[in-house]
Amino acid sequence: MELPFHQHRKGQLVIALHGVVTCRVPDGLWMVPPRSGVWIPGGVAHSNRVTRGGRLCFLFVEPGIIEMPSHSCTLSISPLLRELVLRLADIPVNDLPVKGATDNPIGRLVSVLLEELVHMPAERLHLPLPNDPRLIRISEALISAPDDRRTLKEWASGLAMSERTLARLIQRDTGLTFSRWRQQLHLIVAIRHLAEGMSVQRVSEEIGYQSVNAFISMFKKLLGATPARYVITPGDNRSLNE
């Protein structure tokens, strides 16, 4: 399922309960795997794409009520915060306290939730998207076919520019080198495929790795866990030896 571009007055936290959601904003892609959420400030246009079988929860936060990032980012979600959001989501709207009220059980839950939310650490699950039309051609091609292994020199030749000029444009628009940008794209695509149940071997092939060990090494270096361990969520019965 994919929701088209839209925006909200309030800030929004999109939490992935099951599956993965990819959130797109004008200048980037944000990945929301299980145990994480993406923070979208109020007024920022965005679209959400949910993997098959995915389930989401949305938390809307009144502007200015707490200090949250002014830019979109992926946040690690603690078990406590997740359970607080789910508990409040089950409460009928008419039973919710008036704004700012903390002298009742529900109001106190809201206070604890907001206090927990501001302390959630950011994760590196962001793919910056370029603005230059020539670079957009490259990014759209690689997003559509992440196993495309053309070198920077080959891309530059196709765009009738020097390799050095293209490298400079990519660094300027994304803040990353071409190889690091493509690696980040591979990471985001890999997490989405893994959450859909694709095997580690198949994922490595889908993103153009000839060696599954090389893929696992890249994944662990960037996220601190092997692909199989990273996608396991509480309640999963899958083996950690995948």
Disulfide bonds with the S-S distance in Angstrom:
none
